[in-house]
Structure formats: structure tokens, C-alpha cells
């Protein structure tokens, strides 16, 4: 038979143990996992997410390297210019127009300054369907002519190649000119494309 005194003694011993701070134990497997993680740098813990990101990072790296080297391997013409040819109004022969200065009114930029050319390449606005230039012609020390050239055109994108990318080409739909230095004009070719052997688009007959 268990005495009351022995029961009280056991209860007192249990109370003393419950009041002591307890140390949390760690299993050997959990301790090994913690030691492995503590010796490695921080990284993604989700293996599914990590597996998805690695191909994406590789793809972006390849794309960046390809983009850096693509222009170096471009051997095709990507310059798109409207070509103005100058002709003498009396003889109808090609002439060199001297001391020409052109100012683009769309973006307010100086296209050429005191140039002497027989064929003049002009850029058309790829975002609008009208491009305007102001042309000064210093014929001699006493005569200076000023003309306004307005070109109407449509724009289209054309993919050239992987190495060269795309260009914006144009189709001329009309033109308006003043007639001070320019006596007359003829639209010879309405297509303005990226080509090294592009013919003259506009023939300007000057005084």
C-alpha cells in the first residue's frame, strides 16, 4: 500500500523539475542539415523556382551577347534617304549646286551648311507623313535664294535581317515647292528605300 507521505514526496519532486528551465534538444539528422546550410551561401530554397529561373537567365545572357554583336555583322544598307538631283533649268544637265544650306523644320535641325553637291540625300520623318525643309542657296555674293520644300509620304517598316534589324522606308505621295532658286521639279522615283544604288527620287531644275 502506498503511503500518503510517499505520494506527497513524488509530487514535490515533479514540481521542482517542472520549474527548471529546459533545453531544447536537436536530433542528429536536424543538426546535420543545419550544419550543411550554415556553410553554404544564401540561395533559392525552392527547387522548382530555381529550375525555372536558370534557363531564363541563360536565355537572357545569350540574347544580350547576340544583340551586342549583331550590328558588327550587318553588311546591308540601312540608310534610307530621299535623293535630290540638281539640274540646270536651261541645259537640263546635271549641275553642282553650291553653298546650299538646308534646315529641317520638323525637328529644327541643320541638315547641311554651305554644301556643294549634285545629289543631296535627305531624311524623311519616320513618325509623320510630311517632311519640310527650308533651303538657302547663295548663288553669288549678291544673290541669295530661299525655297521651302514639303514632301508628303507614307511610311512602312521593313525587316532587313537578324544582323541589321528593321528600317523605315517611304513612298512619296506628293510635294510642294516654292520657286525662287528652284525653277521646276520632277518626281522620278516615288520609292525611298534602303539601297546603295538608289536612283534620284526628285529632279530639281534650278536657275
C-alpha positions in Angstrom: 0.0 0.0 0.0 1.4 3.4 -1.0 1.6 5.9 1.9 0.4 9.4 1.7 3.9 10.7 2.6 5.5 8.9 -0.5 2.9 10.4 -2.8 3.5 13.9 -1.4 7.2 13.4 -1.9 6.9 12.4 -5.5 4.6 15.4 -6.2 7.1 17.8 -4.7 9.9 16.3 -6.8 7.8 16.7 -10.0 7.0 20.3 -9.2 10.7 21.1 -8.8 11.6 19.6 -12.1 8.8 21.4 -13.9 10.1 24.7 -12.6 13.6 24.3 -14.1 14.4 25.7 -17.5 14.5 23.0 -20.1 17.0 22.8 -23.0 15.5 22.0 -26.4 17.2 19.0 -27.9 18.0 18.7 -31.6 18.0 15.4 -33.4 21.2 14.3 -35.2 19.6 14.5 -38.6 18.3 18.0 -38.0 21.7 19.1 -36.7 23.5 17.8 -39.8 21.0 19.7 -42.1 21.6 22.9 -40.1 25.4 22.5 -40.4 25.2 22.0 -44.2 23.1 25.1 -44.7 25.2 27.2 -42.4 28.3 26.5 -44.6 26.6 27.5 -47.9 25.8 31.0 -49.3 22.2 32.2 -49.4 20.3 30.9 -52.4 16.8 30.0 -53.5 15.4 27.3 -51.3 12.6 26.4 -53.7 14.0 23.8 -56.2 11.1 24.3 -58.6 11.6 28.1 -58.8 15.3 27.7 -59.2 14.9 25.2 -62.0 12.7 27.7 -63.9 14.9 30.7 -63.5 18.2 29.1 -64.6 17.1 28.6 -68.3 15.6 32.1 -68.3 18.9 33.6 -67.1 20.8 31.7 -69.7 18.3 32.8 -72.5 18.7 36.5 -71.5 22.5 36.1 -71.5 22.5 34.7 -75.0 20.2 37.4 -76.2 22.4 40.1 -74.8 25.5 38.7 -76.4 23.7 38.3 -79.7 22.5 41.9 -79.6 26.0 43.2 -78.9 27.5 41.5 -81.9 24.6 41.7 -84.4 25.4 45.2 -85.8 29.0 44.2 -86.3 27.8 41.5 -88.8 25.5 43.8 -90.7 26.7 44.3 -94.3 23.5 45.5 -95.9 22.4 49.1 -96.4 20.2 50.5 -93.7 20.3 54.2 -94.6 17.0 55.5 -96.0 17.3 58.8 -97.8 15.3 60.8 -100.3 17.8 61.7 -103.1 17.5 65.2 -104.7 19.3 65.6 -108.0 20.2 69.2 -109.2 19.9 70.1 -112.9 20.3 73.3 -114.8 17.0 74.6 -115.9 18.3 75.8 -119.2 20.5 73.0 -120.3 18.7 70.1 -118.5 22.1 68.8 -117.4 23.3 67.8 -114.0 24.9 70.6 -112.1 26.6 71.1 -108.8 24.6 73.4 -106.5 27.0 75.5 -104.4 26.7 76.9 -101.0 23.4 75.1 -100.1 22.1 75.3 -96.5 19.1 73.2 -95.5 17.2 73.4 -92.3 14.7 70.8 -91.2 11.6 72.4 -89.7 10.1 69.2 -88.1 12.9 68.8 -85.5 14.6 72.2 -86.1 18.0 70.7 -87.2 20.6 71.9 -89.6 20.9 69.3 -92.4 23.7 70.8 -94.3 25.6 74.0 -94.2 27.2 75.7 -97.3 27.4 72.4 -99.1 28.3 71.9 -102.8 26.5 68.9 -104.2 25.0 67.5 -107.3 22.9 64.9 -105.5 21.7 65.6 -102.0 20.3 62.9 -99.6 17.5 64.0 -97.3 16.0 62.1 -94.4 12.2 61.8 -94.2 10.3 61.9 -90.9 9.6 58.2 -89.9 6.8 59.3 -87.5 4.9 61.8 -89.7 3.7 61.7 -93.2 5.0 65.2 -94.0 8.6 66.4 -94.0 9.5 70.1 -94.6 12.9 71.7 -95.4 14.0 75.3 -95.8 16.8 75.7 -98.4 19.1 78.7 -98.8 21.2 78.9 -102.0 23.9 81.5 -102.1 24.4 81.7 -105.9 26.9 84.5 -105.6 27.9 87.4 -103.4 24.8 89.4 -104.3 22.1 86.7 -104.9 20.6 84.5 -102.1 17.5 82.4 -102.8 15.3 80.8 -100.2 12.9 78.0 -101.0 10.6 75.7 -99.0 10.3 72.0 -99.8 7.4 70.0 -98.5 7.4 66.2 -99.1 4.3 64.1 -98.5 4.9 60.4 -98.0 3.7 57.2 -96.3 5.9 55.2 -94.0 6.4 51.4 -93.6 8.7 49.2 -91.6 10.8 46.5 -93.4 12.8 43.8 -91.7 16.2 43.6 -93.3 17.9 40.7 -91.4 18.7 39.5 -87.9 22.0 41.3 -88.0 20.7 44.6 -89.4 17.3 44.8 -87.8 14.5 46.8 -89.4 14.3 50.1 -91.3 11.6 52.6 -92.1 11.1 53.2 -95.8 8.8 55.6 -97.6 6.6 56.1 -100.6 6.3 59.7 -101.9 2.7 60.8 -102.5 3.3 64.4 -103.4 5.4 67.5 -102.9 5.0 71.3 -102.7 7.9 73.7 -103.6 8.4 77.4 -103.8 10.1 78.7 -107.0 12.9 81.1 -106.2 16.1 79.1 -106.7 14.0 76.1 -107.9 12.5 76.7 -111.3 10.8 73.3 -111.7 10.8 69.8 -110.2 10.0 66.3 -111.3 9.3 63.2 -109.2 11.4 60.5 -110.9 11.0 57.7 -108.4 8.5 57.6 -105.6 10.0 54.7 -103.6 12.5 55.8 -100.9 14.3 52.6 -99.8 17.5 51.4 -98.2 19.6 50.7 -101.2 23.2 51.6 -102.2 22.2 52.1 -105.8 19.0 54.1 -105.1 18.2 56.4 -108.1 17.3 60.0 -107.7 13.8 60.5 -106.4 13.4 64.2 -107.2 15.0 66.1 -110.0 15.3 69.8 -109.1 15.8 72.2 -112.0 17.5 75.3 -110.6 18.2 78.7 -112.0 
